[in-house]
Amino acid sequence: MGGGGQQTDRITGTNGRFSTYTWEEVQKHTKSGDQWIVVERKVYNVSQWVKRHPGGRRIIGHYAGEDATEAFTAFHPDLQLVRKYMKPLLIGELEASEPSQDSQKNPLFFLLHLGHILLLEAIALMLVWNFGTGWINTAIVASQAGWLQHDFGHLSVFKTSRWNHLVHKFVIGHLKGASAEWWNHRHFQHHAKPNVFKKDPDVNMLNAFVVGKVQPVEYGIKKIKHLPYNHQHKYFFFIGPPLLIPVYFQFQIFHNMFSHGLWVDLVWCISYYVRYFLCYTQFYGVFWAVLLFNFVRFLESHWFVWVTQMSHIPMDIDYEKRQDWLSMQLVATCNIEQSFFNDWFSGHLNFQIEHHLFPTMPRHNYWRAAPRVRALCDKYGVKYEEKSLYGAFADIVRSLEKSGELWLDAYLNK
């Protein structure tokens, strides 16, 4: 049973029962066009389905030849609905001798967050009208809308996926000027395989940085030097936070929408620009409105990079190790101390451990889950890391400096 289209040659035996497979057989099907996954010990041929998967083809491909049960459960709030789509893909199950592996939602919470974002937007316009400036509120709106779209993108607000997807398009499209499909494609891969090279797009540094302990040595031995990586902790301040959203993401979003024909997302995105320029050009003129737009993006990018990377860059970054779900998430994430400011400032992503373990959990429940997760980790000797906000920010720079030193040593001496 090799190719993706050949789903019937070993589906059933003469007795009409499904075939059984060993892990060795399953792990032969990991390439594009021929991919099997295991969910709850059942084997599925997803070779063709990946093209229609709402979460994107790559997220399934990252689990080709593996047990995807924990990721499947974590990502899909309505398991019964998803299982209906999986029935035609079922080709068998693991042999009996094979091992299984090589909360309440509160929409009011999120609607209040949406309300405070819209209120800040209105206040910004009122300030412009009366005092000639309102950029501080505009910058806050941009960042807070980023955290809110994250909630809808993770299906954390409404019980039905349809409403989550619909409001997600409004928030990320009309309030942010970005693409929901682009975000889904990127972010779900990050959650499926956090800090795993070639699978997590968030650690694809485009050769601008070397991260972790493995990549710097690898680059050093191969004499790869696109930039002086031993100084990356210094130039990070100039090309990292300032450029990620205004330059890289901006280009990637529009390229993705046009190259993949995401016309619905494009319409939502255009509605953002129409609203923005209609509101601000009459006060500032076109030139200053464009300048304000890029300045706000610049500020938002700093906010976004420091918050998202404080829990990931200092953690373990490596190639695929095929770890279980719990271990994989805990080595790649850490928490930041809880406080009212930290919760608001980070969109509750100071609870990265709980968020990664339970991606669809509403963020207002993280604080309830955290003590239980910590207790479980303590019981079984698993490291559960929590830092101060300042310490986490400092660790980004320290980890980049350490990775740069590893690169320089390997570059000069190996």
DASUL-V381631 format. One record per pair of residues at least 12 apart in sequence whose ideal C-beta (glycine too) atoms are under 7 Angstrom apart, sorted by sequence separation. I is the first residue (numbers start at 1). J is the second residue. D is the distance in Angstrom with one decimal. If there is no record, write none. Layout:
{{I;J;D} {I;J;D}}
//
This chain:
{{26;38;6.1} {35;47;5.2} {152;164;5.1} {168;180;5.1} {189;201;5.7} {190;202;4.8} {257;269;6.9} {277;289;6.0} {280;292;6.4} {338;350;6.4} {354;366;4.5} {34;47;5.4} {124;137;3.6} {216;229;6.8} {33;47;5.9} {46;60;5.4} {123;137;5.3} {124;138;4.8} {336;350;3.7} {35;50;6.5} {152;167;5.0} {153;168;5.1} {186;201;5.2} {316;331;4.3} {335;350;6.2} {348;363;3.8} {351;366;3.6} {354;369;4.7} {152;168;3.7} {315;331;6.4} {316;332;6.1} {335;351;5.8} {351;367;6.9} {354;370;5.5} {357;373;6.6} {26;43;6.2} {120;137;4.9} {124;141;6.7} {276;293;6.6} {315;332;5.2} {335;352;5.9} {197;215;6.7} {315;333;6.3} {334;352;6.5} {335;353;5.2} {348;366;5.7} {149;168;6.0} {152;171;5.9} {207;226;4.2} {208;227;6.2} {210;229;5.0} {315;334;6.1} {333;352;4.2} {334;353;6.9} {351;370;6.0} {354;373;5.9} {55;75;6.8} {120;140;5.7} {121;141;5.0} {312;332;6.5} {333;353;5.2} {353;373;6.3} {120;141;4.8} {312;333;6.6} {21;43;5.3} {149;171;4.2} {311;333;5.3} {37;60;6.6} {148;171;5.5} {149;172;3.9} {209;232;5.1} {311;334;5.2} {330;353;6.4} {333;356;5.0} {117;141;5.5} {329;353;6.9} {35;60;6.9} {311;336;6.9} {35;61;6.0} {37;63;5.2} {145;171;6.0} {310;336;6.6} {37;64;6.3} {117;144;5.2} {149;176;6.1} {153;180;6.9} {329;356;4.1} {36;64;6.7} {38;66;7.0} {117;145;5.3} {329;357;5.4} {4;33;4.8} {32;61;6.9} {35;64;3.9} {36;65;6.6} {37;66;6.7} {38;67;4.7} {39;68;5.5} {40;69;5.4} {338;367;6.2} {3;33;6.7} {4;34;5.2} {38;68;6.5} {39;69;5.2} {145;175;4.3} {146;176;6.4} {153;183;5.8} {3;34;5.6} {37;68;4.5} {117;148;6.4} {145;176;5.3} {153;184;6.3} {208;239;6.3} {326;357;6.9} {353;384;6.7} {2;34;6.2} {39;72;4.9} {67;100;6.3} {30;64;4.2} {67;101;4.5} {114;148;6.1} {142;176;7.0} {153;187;6.6} {29;64;6.6} {30;65;4.0} {113;148;5.3} {29;65;6.1} {66;102;6.7} {7;45;5.0} {27;65;4.1} {110;148;6.8} {26;65;5.7} {307;346;4.8} {49;89;5.6} {110;151;5.6} {311;352;4.0} {44;86;6.0} {307;349;6.1} {4;47;2.6} {5;48;7.0} {46;89;5.8} {4;48;5.4} {45;89;5.7} {44;89;4.3} {44;90;5.7} {45;91;4.9} {44;91;6.7} {110;157;4.6} {342;389;5.7} {42;90;5.9} {43;91;5.5} {246;294;5.9} {43;92;4.7} {337;386;6.3} {43;93;5.9} {107;157;5.3} {335;385;6.9} {42;93;5.0} {43;94;6.7} {105;156;6.8} {107;158;5.8} {246;297;4.2} {334;385;3.9} {335;386;4.3} {336;387;5.8} {337;388;5.5} {41;93;5.5} {105;157;6.4} {245;297;5.4} {246;298;5.6} {330;382;6.0} {334;386;6.6} {337;389;6.8} {41;94;4.8} {105;158;7.0} {330;383;6.6} {334;387;6.1} {336;389;5.5} {105;159;6.2} {330;384;6.8} {245;300;5.8} {246;301;5.8} {38;94;6.4} {242;298;6.0} {245;301;3.7} {336;392;5.3} {244;301;5.1} {117;175;6.8} {41;100;6.1} {242;301;6.3} {245;304;6.1} {241;301;5.7} {242;302;6.9} {241;302;4.2} {244;305;5.5} {241;305;4.1} {240;305;6.0} {241;306;6.5} {182;252;7.0} {21;92;5.4} {182;253;5.3} {19;91;6.9} {20;92;5.8} {19;92;4.0} {20;93;5.8} {21;94;6.2} {22;95;5.6} {18;92;4.4} {20;94;6.7} {21;95;6.6} {179;253;5.2} {182;256;4.4} {18;93;6.0} {20;95;4.4} {23;98;5.6} {178;253;5.3} {182;257;6.9} {22;98;5.8} {179;256;6.2} {77;155;5.4} {179;257;5.2} {23;102;5.5} {11;91;5.2} {11;92;7.0} {181;262;5.0} {311;392;6.9} {314;395;4.0} {310;392;3.7} {314;396;6.3} {78;161;6.4} {179;262;5.8} {310;393;5.8} {313;396;5.2} {7;91;6.1} {181;265;5.5} {180;265;5.8} {310;395;7.0} {314;399;4.2} {179;265;4.1} {310;396;5.9} {313;399;5.5} {306;393;5.8} {309;396;5.5} {179;269;6.3} {178;269;6.6} {173;265;6.2} {177;269;5.4} {174;268;5.6} {173;268;2.6} {177;272;3.7} {169;265;6.9} {173;269;5.3} {176;272;6.7} {177;273;6.1} {174;271;5.0} {175;272;6.8} {170;268;7.0} {173;271;6.8} {174;272;5.3} {169;268;5.3} {173;272;6.4} {211;313;6.0} {212;316;6.9} {214;318;5.2} {212;317;3.1} {214;319;6.7} {211;317;5.1} {212;318;6.1} {202;312;6.8} {203;317;5.6} {195;312;6.1} {194;312;6.9} {195;315;6.1} {71;192;5.6} {195;316;6.2} {197;318;6.9} {199;320;6.6} {195;317;4.4} {197;319;5.0} {196;319;6.8} {196;320;5.5} {62;189;6.5} {56;184;6.0} {55;184;6.0} {56;185;4.2} {59;188;4.6} {63;192;6.9} {59;189;5.4} {62;192;5.0} {58;189;5.3} {62;193;5.0} {56;188;6.0} {55;188;4.7} {59;192;4.9} {194;328;6.9} {194;329;6.5} {62;199;4.9} {195;332;3.9} {194;332;3.9} {194;333;6.6} {125;279;5.9} {142;296;5.6} {128;283;5.0} {135;292;5.9} {139;296;5.0} {143;300;5.2} {138;296;5.2} {142;300;4.3} {146;304;6.3} {135;295;6.8} {139;299;4.5} {143;303;4.6} {135;296;6.4} {139;300;6.2} {143;304;6.9} {236;397;7.0} {194;356;6.3} {233;397;5.0} {236;400;5.6} {191;356;6.4} {233;400;4.1} {191;359;5.3} {232;400;5.1} {233;401;3.9} {233;404;6.2} {232;404;4.9} {231;404;6.7} {230;404;4.3} {229;404;4.8} {230;405;6.4} {230;407;6.5} {229;407;4.4} {230;408;4.1} {225;411;6.7} {216;403;4.6} {220;407;4.7} {219;407;5.6} {223;411;6.4} {217;406;5.6} {220;409;6.8} {221;410;5.2} {216;406;4.0} {220;410;2.5} {209;400;6.6} {212;403;6.4} {216;407;3.8} {220;411;3.9} {211;403;5.6} {210;403;5.3} {213;406;6.3} {217;410;4.5} {221;414;5.0} {216;410;6.8} {220;414;6.3} {150;347;6.4} {210;407;5.1} {147;347;2.5} {156;360;5.6} {154;359;5.4} {155;360;5.2} {156;361;6.6} {157;362;7.0} {154;360;5.7} {156;362;4.7} {156;363;6.7} {151;363;6.2} {102;322;5.9} {101;324;6.3} {109;362;6.9} {71;325;6.5} {70;325;3.5} {109;364;4.9} {66;322;6.6} {106;362;6.2} {105;362;5.1} {103;361;5.5} {106;364;6.3} {103;362;6.7} {103;365;5.0} {77;360;4.9} {74;358;6.3} {75;359;5.9} {74;359;5.2} {75;360;6.8} {74;360;6.9}}
//
